[in-house]
């Protein structure tokens, strides 16, 4: 994305507090299915999920020193979740609850053995010591957070459709969207079906909570009443499908999936880069204000993914070339953070804490960057 006249560009070296190269990394970044950061920042520790070979790494947040590394079979997920003193991480077959101090396994949940990939969903946890996760056979599982034992499981559809989304907990309900063009809500404790709503396409990203609404990402963007499932609003773009969304206090920001005819990808590096440039040139970001007004703009970046940070009131757009910081109400570029050299296979969703930005790049390097002071917060 080209900077505006007021926007300033910083390189990582200019803002560097420390950088740590994680050991034995092939590809660090898996595209996320939600807005969770990777790494995850706590008061003293950073937890980074490394896609290949699968691993979870804990680092001292102040100095960047590696505290522990826990290898996971094959591939690791796009992020981890800290829930009631348990670090939840998963591979395509297994959900792990780890000791956040040591990486030791507290329990694991493997619903179908370890041969076929069965878990693409990310876990969520409730205050009542339950963990929820979907699977690729269409089931939503409720697990005891202390033991990992199944409390209940429900088949979300009989026609065949993965549950790859991240369960959302609201109003004592657990809500998931599915690849079978449905979003369903269950009573969180009993597992009883509360409501279901039809969608116009498969749904893998989100859902996303927004004030009194639930945003569900499918071919269109749906705003639902989370208590009843009734559609409050539906936004669709005739030529594009919704790829991901983020909610801010004054806007909804979506990235629309590029509409590119299927073509054969060149085996040469030059040909692949040419195809990537075409893909990037057709990626669109749309900012929807509370009034309903929409602003569209092309974002010429590779592998975009973004999250809103409450502490700074800014949106952070990660891509292959760095991190763009955006105004949440307009989507305008506030400033750019750029890398020097190859980042590997992308940049994870950043964490922001105590005046620093924490970034995991695809080559397995964790960067602690000083947040540009003049852009630490904007008025809404």
Buried (B, 14 or more C-beta within 10 A) or exposed (E): BEBEEEBBEBBBEEBEBBBBEBEEBEBBBBBBBBBBBBBBBBEEBBBBBBBBBBBBBBBBBBEBEBBBBBEBEBBBBBBBBBBEEBBBBBBBBBBBBBBBEEBEBBBBBBBBEEEEBBBBBBBBBBEEBBBBBBBBBBBBBBBBBBEBEEBBBBEBBEEEBBBBBBBBBBBBBBBBBBBBBBBBBBBBBEBEEBBBBEBEBBBBBBBBBBEEBBBBBBBBBBBBBBBEBEBEBBBBBEEBBBBBBBBBEBBBBBBBBBEEEEEEEEEEEEEEEEBBEEBBEBBBBBBBEEEEEBBEBEBBBBBBBBBBBEEBBBBBBBBBBBBBBBBBBBBBBBBBBBBEEEBBBBBBBBBBBEEBBBBBBBBBBBBBBEBBEEBBEBEE
